[in-house]
Amino acid sequence: MNIFYLFYLFFANGVKTFRSAAIGKYDGESDVMKQIREDMMNNSSSDSDNLRHDWQNVGRDVRNSFNKLSAQNG
């Protein structure tokens, strides 16, 4: 019974989407996309801090790996 209900939801969503596209309404956003966009726009300063911290970590990892490799190969 549950599979029929899931199929009904899938079919109803497809009909709704097709109807919106036939009318010409392409700019509808889902709630998930709105939330993602809001998070991206509100956290710009902390994102730059995170990117700088990640860049430093990558540089440190590369230096450590290079030092280990050069120590092994003499």
FIKOLZA-1660 file (N, C-alpha, C; in steps of 0.1 Angstrom, whole numbers, plus 5000, padded with zeros to 4 digits):
% residues 74
   i   px   py   pz ch aa at
   1 5008 4988 5000  A  M  N
   1 5000 5000 5000  A  M CA
   1 5009 5013 5000  A  M  C
   2 5020 5012 5007  A  N  N
   2 5029 5024 5008  A  N CA
   2 5035 5027 4995  A  N  C
   3 5038 5017 4987  A  I  N
   3 5044 5019 4974  A  I CA
   3 5034 5026 4965  A  I  C
   4 5022 5023 4966  A  F  N
   4 5012 5030 4958  A  F CA
   4 5011 5044 4961  A  F  C
   5 5011 5047 4974  A  Y  N
   5 5011 5061 4978  A  Y CA
   5 5023 5069 4974  A  Y  C
   6 5035 5062 4974  A  L  N
   6 5047 5069 4969  A  L CA
   6 5046 5071 4954  A  L  C
   7 5041 5062 4947  A  F  N
   7 5039 5063 4933  A  F CA
   7 5029 5075 4930  A  F  C
   8 5018 5076 4938  A  Y  N
   8 5009 5086 4936  A  Y CA
   8 5015 5100 4939  A  Y  C
   9 5024 5101 4949  A  L  N
   9 5031 5114 4952  A  L CA
   9 5040 5117 4940  A  L  C
  10 5047 5107 4935  A  F  N
  10 5057 5110 4924  A  F CA
  10 5049 5114 4912  A  F  C
  11 5038 5108 4909  A  F  N
  11 5030 5111 4897  A  F CA
  11 5024 5125 4899  A  F  C
  12 5019 5128 4911  A  A  N
  12 5013 5141 4913  A  A CA
  12 5023 5152 4912  A  A  C
  13 5035 5150 4917  A  N  N
  13 5046 5160 4916  A  N CA
  13 5050 5162 4902  A  N  C
  14 5050 5151 4894  A  G  N
  14 5053 5153 4880  A  G CA
  14 5043 5161 4872  A  G  C
  15 5030 5158 4875  A  V  N
  15 5019 5166 4869  A  V CA
  15 5020 5180 4873  A  V  C
  16 5022 5183 4885  A  K  N
  16 5023 5197 4890  A  K CA
  16 5035 5204 4883  A  K  C
  17 5046 5197 4882  A  T  N
  17 5058 5203 4876  A  T CA
  17 5055 5206 4861  A  T  C
  18 5049 5196 4854  A  F  N
  18 5046 5198 4840  A  F CA
  18 5036 5209 4838  A  F  C
  19 5026 5210 4846  A  R  N
  19 5016 5220 4845  A  R CA
  19 5023 5234 4847  A  R  C
  20 5032 5235 4857  A  S  N
  20 5039 5248 4859  A  S CA
  20 5047 5252 4847  A  S  C
  21 5054 5242 4841  A  A  N
  21 5063 5244 4829  A  A CA
  21 5054 5248 4817  A  A  C
  22 5043 5242 4816  A  A  N
  22 5034 5245 4804  A  A CA
  22 5029 5259 4805  A  A  C
  23 5026 5264 4817  A  I  N
  23 5022 5277 4819  A  I CA
  23 5033 5287 4816  A  I  C
  24 5045 5283 4819  A  G  N
  24 5057 5292 4817  A  G CA
  24 5063 5296 4830  A  G  C
  25 5059 5290 4841  A  K  N
  25 5065 5294 4854  A  K CA
  25 5077 5285 4857  A  K  C
  26 5089 5290 4854  A  Y  N
  26 5101 5282 4856  A  Y CA
  26 5109 5286 4868  A  Y  C
  27 5105 5297 4874  A  D  N
  27 5114 5302 4885  A  D CA
  27 5110 5298 4899  A  D  C
  28 5102 5288 4900  A  G  N
  28 5099 5283 4914  A  G CA
  28 5110 5276 4921  A  G  C
  29 5112 5280 4933  A  E  N
  29 5123 5274 4941  A  E CA
  29 5117 5265 4952  A  E  C
  30 5124 5254 4955  A  S  N
  30 5119 5246 4966  A  S CA
  30 5124 5252 4979  A  S  C
  31 5118 5247 4990  A  D  N
  31 5122 5252 5003  A  D CA
  31 5137 5249 5006  A  D  C
  32 5142 5238 5001  A  V  N
  32 5155 5234 5004  A  V CA
  32 5165 5243 4997  A  V  C
  33 5162 5247 4984  A  M  N
  33 5170 5256 4977  A  M CA
  33 5170 5270 4983  A  M  C
  34 5159 5274 4988  A  K  N
  34 5158 5287 4995  A  K CA
  34 5167 5287 5008  A  K  C
  35 5167 5276 5015  A  Q  N
  35 5175 5275 5027  A  Q CA
  35 5190 5275 5024  A  Q  C
  36 5194 5268 5013  A  I  N
  36 5208 5267 5009  A  I CA
  36 5213 5281 5005  A  I  C
  37 5204 5288 4997  A  R  N
  37 5208 5301 4992  A  R CA
  37 5209 5311 5004  A  R  C
  38 5200 5310 5014  A  E  N
  38 5201 5319 5026  A  E CA
  38 5213 5316 5034  A  E  C
  39 5217 5303 5035  A  D  N
  39 5229 5300 5043  A  D CA
  39 5242 5305 5036  A  D  C
  40 5242 5304 5022  A  M  N
  40 5253 5309 5015  A  M CA
  40 5255 5324 5016  A  M  C
  41 5244 5331 5016  A  M  N
  41 5245 5346 5016  A  M CA
  41 5248 5351 5030  A  M  C
  42 5243 5344 5040  A  N  N
  42 5245 5349 5054  A  N CA
  42 5258 5346 5060  A  N  C
  43 5265 5336 5056  A  N  N
  43 5277 5331 5062  A  N CA
  43 5290 5334 5054  A  N  C
  44 5290 5345 5047  A  S  N
  44 5301 5348 5038  A  S CA
  44 5314 5351 5045  A  S  C
  45 5313 5358 5057  A  S  N
  45 5326 5361 5064  A  S CA
  45 5332 5349 5070  A  S  C
  46 5323 5340 5076  A  S  N
  46 5329 5328 5082  A  S CA
  46 5334 5318 5072  A  S  C
  47 5328 5319 5060  A  D  N
  47 5333 5310 5049  A  D CA
  47 5347 5314 5045  A  D  C
  48 5349 5327 5044  A  S  N
  48 5363 5331 5040  A  S CA
  48 5373 5327 5051  A  S  C
  49 5369 5328 5064  A  D  N
  49 5378 5323 5074  A  D CA
  49 5380 5308 5073  A  D  C
  50 5370 5301 5070  A  N  N
  50 5372 5286 5068  A  N CA
  50 5381 5283 5056  A  N  C
  51 5379 5290 5046  A  L  N
  51 5387 5288 5034  A  L CA
  51 5402 5291 5037  A  L  C
  52 5405 5302 5044  A  R  N
  52 5418 5305 5047  A  R CA
  52 5424 5295 5056  A  R  C
  53 5417 5290 5066  A  H  N
  53 5421 5279 5075  A  H CA
  53 5424 5266 5067  A  H  C
  54 5415 5263 5058  A  D  N
  54 5417 5251 5050  A  D CA
  54 5429 5252 5041  A  D  C
  55 5432 5264 5036  A  W  N
  55 5443 5266 5027  A  W CA
  55 5456 5264 5035  A  W  C
  56 5456 5269 5048  A  Q  N
  56 5468 5267 5056  A  Q CA
  56 5470 5253 5060  A  Q  C
  57 5459 5246 5062  A  N  N
  57 5460 5231 5065  A  N CA
  57 5466 5223 5053  A  N  C
  58 5461 5227 5041  A  V  N
  58 5466 5220 5029  A  V CA
  58 5481 5223 5028  A  V  C
  59 5485 5235 5029  A  G  N
  59 5499 5239 5028  A  G CA
  59 5508 5231 5038  A  G  C
  60 5503 5230 5050  A  R  N
  60 5510 5222 5061  A  R CA
  60 5511 5208 5057  A  R  C
  61 5500 5202 5052  A  D  N
  61 5500 5188 5048  A  D CA
  61 5510 5185 5036  A  D  C
  62 5510 5194 5027  A  V  N
  62 5520 5193 5016  A  V CA
  62 5534 5194 5020  A  V  C
  63 5537 5203 5029  A  R  N
  63 5551 5204 5034  A  R CA
  63 5555 5192 5042  A  R  C
  64 5546 5187 5050  A  N  N
  64 5549 5175 5058  A  N CA
  64 5551 5163 5049  A  N  C
  65 5543 5161 5039  A  S  N
  65 5545 5150 5029  A  S CA
  65 5558 5152 5021  A  S  C
  66 5561 5164 5017  A  F  N
  66 5573 5166 5010  A  F CA
  66 5585 5163 5018  A  F  C
  67 5585 5167 5031  A  N  N
  67 5596 5165 5040  A  N CA
  67 5598 5150 5043  A  N  C
  68 5587 5143 5044  A  K  N
  68 5588 5128 5046  A  K CA
  68 5593 5121 5034  A  K  C
  69 5589 5126 5022  A  L  N
  69 5593 5119 5010  A  L CA
  69 5608 5122 5007  A  L  C
  70 5612 5134 5010  A  S  N
  70 5626 5138 5008  A  S CA
  70 5635 5131 5018  A  S  C
  71 5630 5129 5030  A  A  N
  71 5638 5122 5041  A  A CA
  71 5640 5107 5037  A  A  C
  72 5629 5101 5031  A  Q  N
  72 5630 5087 5027  A  Q CA
  72 5639 5085 5015  A  Q  C
  73 5639 5094 5006  A  N  N
  73 5648 5092 4994  A  N CA
  73 5661 5098 4995  A  N  C
  74 5664 5104 5006  A  G  N
  74 5678 5109 5009  A  G CA
  74 5681 5121 5002  A  G  C
% end
